Amino acid sequence: MSTRQRGTPAYRPHAGELVLDRRTGRTGIYMDTIGGEHYLRPEGGGLEWTAEPGHVDPAPDTPRFS
């Protein structure tokens, strides 16, 4: 069940932005939208996964290490 109200547009991230996939609880770097799905990858690298645009929000403030 989505927490968004009807008629509220989905969040539109920018390439390279850290986002939260609410469906999985994972954070990832937004890469692109293809075929209506957002492509995200783990911060440290690895395999991308897809997320529905309605399930993606800006990542909460978390400490990040270089």
C-alpha atoms as an extended CHARMM CRD file, in Angstrom:
* protein
*
        66  EXT
         1         1  MET       CA              0.0000000000        0.0000000000        0.0000000000  PROA      1               0.0000000000
         2         2  SER       CA              1.4030000000        3.3860000000       -0.9870000000  PROA      2               0.0000000000
         3         3  THR       CA              1.6030000000        6.2630000000        1.4660000000  PROA      3               0.0000000000
         4         4  ARG       CA              1.0890000000        8.7980000000       -1.3220000000  PROA      4               0.0000000000
         5         5  GLN       CA             -2.2890000000       10.3850000000       -1.6850000000  PROA      5               0.0000000000
         6         6  ARG       CA             -4.1620000000       10.1000000000       -4.9360000000  PROA      6               0.0000000000
         7         7  GLY       CA             -3.0980000000       12.7670000000       -7.4020000000  PROA      7               0.0000000000
         8         8  THR       CA              0.2550000000       13.4200000000       -5.7150000000  PROA      8               0.0000000000
         9         9  PRO       CA              2.9840000000       13.2180000000       -8.3700000000  PROA      9               0.0000000000
        10        10  ALA       CA              5.8610000000       10.7940000000       -7.8330000000  PROA      10              0.0000000000
        11        11  TYR       CA              9.1930000000       12.2430000000       -6.7320000000  PROA      11              0.0000000000
        12        12  ARG       CA             11.5150000000       12.8680000000       -9.7050000000  PROA      12              0.0000000000
        13        13  PRO       CA             15.1700000000       12.3720000000       -8.7210000000  PROA      13              0.0000000000
        14        14  HSD       CA             18.2090000000       13.7010000000      -10.5890000000  PROA      14              0.0000000000
        15        15  ALA       CA             20.9370000000       11.4070000000      -11.9510000000  PROA      15              0.0000000000
        16        16  GLY       CA             23.4840000000       10.6480000000       -9.2230000000  PROA      16              0.0000000000
        17        17  GLU       CA             21.0900000000       11.4560000000       -6.3570000000  PROA      17              0.0000000000
        18        18  LEU       CA             20.8560000000        9.1700000000       -3.3370000000  PROA      18              0.0000000000
        19        19  VAL       CA             17.2720000000        7.9500000000       -3.0090000000  PROA      19              0.0000000000
        20        20  LEU       CA             15.2420000000        5.5520000000       -0.8810000000  PROA      20              0.0000000000
        21        21  ASP       CA             13.3290000000        2.6430000000       -2.4280000000  PROA      21              0.0000000000
        22        22  ARG       CA             10.4910000000        2.3900000000        0.0930000000  PROA      22              0.0000000000
        23        23  ARG       CA              9.4150000000       -1.0210000000       -1.2200000000  PROA      23              0.0000000000
        24        24  THR       CA             12.7370000000       -2.6540000000       -0.3130000000  PROA      24              0.0000000000
        25        25  GLY       CA             13.9760000000       -0.1890000000        2.3140000000  PROA      25              0.0000000000
        26        26  ARG       CA             17.2600000000        0.1550000000        0.4150000000  PROA      26              0.0000000000
        27        27  THR       CA             19.0160000000        3.3550000000       -0.5390000000  PROA      27              0.0000000000
        28        28  GLY       CA             20.6970000000        3.6620000000       -3.9010000000  PROA      28              0.0000000000
        29        29  ILE       CA             22.0060000000        6.0680000000       -6.4820000000  PROA      29              0.0000000000
        30        30  TYR       CA             19.4130000000        7.0230000000       -9.0850000000  PROA      30              0.0000000000
        31        31  MET       CA             20.7680000000        6.2850000000      -12.5630000000  PROA      31              0.0000000000
        32        32  ASP       CA             17.9040000000        6.7450000000      -15.0580000000  PROA      32              0.0000000000
        33        33  THR       CA             14.2840000000        5.9840000000      -15.8620000000  PROA      33              0.0000000000
        34        34  ILE       CA             13.7050000000        3.4920000000      -18.6540000000  PROA      34              0.0000000000
        35        35  GLY       CA             10.3700000000        1.9810000000      -19.5820000000  PROA      35              0.0000000000
        36        36  GLY       CA              8.6630000000        3.6720000000      -16.6550000000  PROA      36              0.0000000000
        37        37  GLU       CA             10.9880000000        2.1690000000      -14.0120000000  PROA      37              0.0000000000
        38        38  HSD       CA             13.7420000000        3.9080000000      -12.0620000000  PROA      38              0.0000000000
        39        39  TYR       CA             17.1310000000        2.2030000000      -12.1580000000  PROA      39              0.0000000000
        40        40  LEU       CA             19.0810000000        2.3970000000       -8.9030000000  PROA      40              0.0000000000
        41        41  ARG       CA             22.4880000000        1.0410000000       -7.9030000000  PROA      41              0.0000000000
        42        42  PRO       CA             24.0810000000        0.5110000000       -4.4970000000  PROA      42              0.0000000000
        43        43  GLU       CA             26.2710000000        3.3810000000       -3.2630000000  PROA      43              0.0000000000
        44        44  GLY       CA             29.3740000000        1.1870000000       -3.1750000000  PROA      44              0.0000000000
        45        45  GLY       CA             28.7380000000       -0.2080000000       -6.6560000000  PROA      45              0.0000000000
        46        46  GLY       CA             27.1240000000       -3.4370000000       -7.6880000000  PROA      46              0.0000000000
        47        47  LEU       CA             24.1070000000       -4.5950000000       -9.6140000000  PROA      47              0.0000000000
        48        48  GLU       CA             21.3510000000       -2.1450000000      -10.4000000000  PROA      48              0.0000000000
        49        49  TRP       CA             17.7570000000       -2.8370000000       -9.4560000000  PROA      49              0.0000000000
        50        50  THR       CA             14.5140000000       -1.3050000000      -10.6010000000  PROA      50              0.0000000000
        51        51  ALA       CA             11.9730000000        0.5710000000       -8.5410000000  PROA      51              0.0000000000
        52        52  GLU       CA              8.5660000000        1.9330000000       -9.3850000000  PROA      52              0.0000000000
        53        53  PRO       CA              8.6080000000        5.7470000000       -9.4170000000  PROA      53              0.0000000000
        54        54  GLY       CA              5.8510000000        5.8810000000       -6.7870000000  PROA      54              0.0000000000
        55        55  HSD       CA              8.0930000000        3.9940000000       -4.3400000000  PROA      55              0.0000000000
        56        56  VAL       CA             11.1110000000        6.3200000000       -4.5790000000  PROA      56              0.0000000000
        57        57  ASP       CA             11.7730000000        9.2710000000       -2.2510000000  PROA      57              0.0000000000
        58        58  PRO       CA             14.8420000000       11.3490000000       -1.3930000000  PROA      58              0.0000000000
        59        59  ALA       CA             17.0650000000        9.4030000000        1.0000000000  PROA      59              0.0000000000
        60        60  PRO       CA             16.8300000000       10.4440000000        4.6290000000  PROA      60              0.0000000000
        61        61  ASP       CA             19.8630000000       12.2840000000        5.9790000000  PROA      61              0.0000000000
        62        62  THR       CA             22.4220000000        9.6210000000        6.7810000000  PROA      62              0.0000000000
        63        63  PRO       CA             26.1740000000        9.8560000000        7.3610000000  PROA      63              0.0000000000
        64        64  ARG       CA             28.0910000000        9.0520000000        4.1800000000  PROA      64              0.0000000000
        65        65  PHE       CA             31.6740000000        7.9530000000        3.9650000000  PROA      65              0.0000000000
        66        66  SER       CA             34.0270000000        8.6200000000        1.0340000000  PROA      66              0.0000000000
